[in-house]
Amino acid sequence: MAARLRHIAISVPDPEKAAKFFEEAFGMKVVGPAGIGLYVSDGTINVALLKFPGDVPGFSPGYHGIVHFGMWVDDLDETARKVVAAGGSHYQGHVNDNPNTYYEVKYKDPIGVVFDLTHTGWKGAVKEVVPATTAIAAE
């Protein structure tokens, strides 16, 4: 089965203010703390609004914007092999099989974009969704 995009991390100067924007503009809900910020969700995708203590690792000083994205996968080992075979590389983190511990394993794609792989998901996100039966084509 295909991996599913279910997480986006954004560096923001004020997580509470950013969460209020996501709530008011998009109807998203705060679903919990995110260590250095807050998680919001639309019920399918989790967005981490993060205030880094200092500069965002790997970005220019003062950077605010998308930091990484996350893929929810069925089989972490199999997906990791596919990522490496496609030119990606392990960046940081490791699997933690303790069901009470959250984890992400970070990789980089061939041009250096960071992404997470997990088989346990994120707060407020769902793994499977029912696709729309019809869609309006973009013009």
C-alpha positions, 0 to 999 in steps of 0.5 A: 500500500502507498505511504500517506502524507499525514504531517507537515511541520511549520516553524512559526514565531508564535504557535498560539497565534498560528493555531488561531489563524489555522482555526479561524481560516481553515476550521482546524482544531488544536489537538495537543501540545507538540513539544515546542509548539502545538498540533492542529488538524483537519481530521486527516492531516496533522500540522505541527506549529513549532517555535524553535529555541533559536534557529531552525536546524538546517535553515537560515537564521530567522527562518519561518516556514515549512520545515519537513513533511511526514509519511505514514507507512505500513512497513517502516523497514520496507519503506526505508529500503525503498527510500534509500534505493530511490536516492534518499538517505537516513538523517536521524532517529530510530524506530521505537516499538514501545506502544506508549512512545511516539517516534519519527525516523527522519530521512532526506530526499536526493536534494536534501528535503527532510521528511519523517517516516512512521507507522504509528501516525500523528495526533489528529491524523487518520491513516485511511480516508475515503476518496471523493467519487468525483472531482472538479478538474482544475482549469 
